[in-house]
Amino acid sequence: MKQIKGGLSRGRAGVMIAGVLLLVGCCDEAALEACRQQQAQMAQLAPVEVAQGTRSSAGPFLLEAKSSSDVALEAEVVNAGCDGSKGHGAEVKVSWKVSRSGVNGVRITVAEGSAAGKLWMEGGAVGEGVTGPWINDGSRLVLEDQVSGTILAEVSAIAQACDGGGAR
């Protein structure tokens, strides 16, 4: 076999490349399966009524929420600005009360679009919090059981057209 610069033969280099591609394929498959499981959990959640901050002094945002039947959830925009012609940089107040047996604490993550969420806060089965001014169009707040990771509720932010104000 012909040696490649650095001492590897073409055959060994090919095997190494094939191994790396196989590992990448496995990782992608695992991530895809985790995404499918999360989507299945979200499909089981029922829509709930939430406070909406659309076209108020807080700015043009619509909040949509889903939760399981044993989670009381409220969300409202407390402040927002405009970036061009759409709402941008909202602060959202979220209140929850989980009555599901065995759930003593929650974790709330923030995600943009389909990206994985980042931890925003952890709290008890009953609580509330106000985000910073970083909720934008497509942002999602996901309420999970702190122990099992089961999704209990989700709030999605949808930016609406600004009505001329443009600033906070």
C-alpha positions, 0 to 999 in steps of 0.5 A: 500500500502506498503511504500518505504523508504522515505515515498512514496508508491509504487503506488505513486512512479510508477506514478511519474516515469511514469510522468517523462518518459512521460515528457522525451518522450515529450521533445525528440519529440519536439527536433526531430520535431525541427531537422526535420524542420531544415533538411527541411530548408537545403533541400531547399538550393541550392549548391553554389561554394566556395573556397576550401583549399584542399591540399594547404599551408593552409592544407587539407580541402574541404569546401562544401556550400549550400545557398538560391538564395538570399545569396552570400557566399564564404568560404576558408581555411586560415590555417590548420594543420594535426592530424595524417593523416587528416586535423585538426584545420582549420581557415576558412574565411566566407564572405556573402551578403544577399539580402533577403528582411527583413533580416538585420542581421545574426547569425552564429553558429558552430556545430559538426556533428548532435549536436546543434550549438553554437553561433560563431558571429552575423553581418549585412546582409553583412559581413565576419569573420575568425574562430579560429583554431577549424574547424575540420572534420564534422564541420558546419557553419550555417548562419541564419536570426538573427530575424526569425532563418531561415537558409540561408546558411551552410558551411561544412568542410571535412578533407582530407588526409594530404600529409606528412606535419603534422604540421601547 
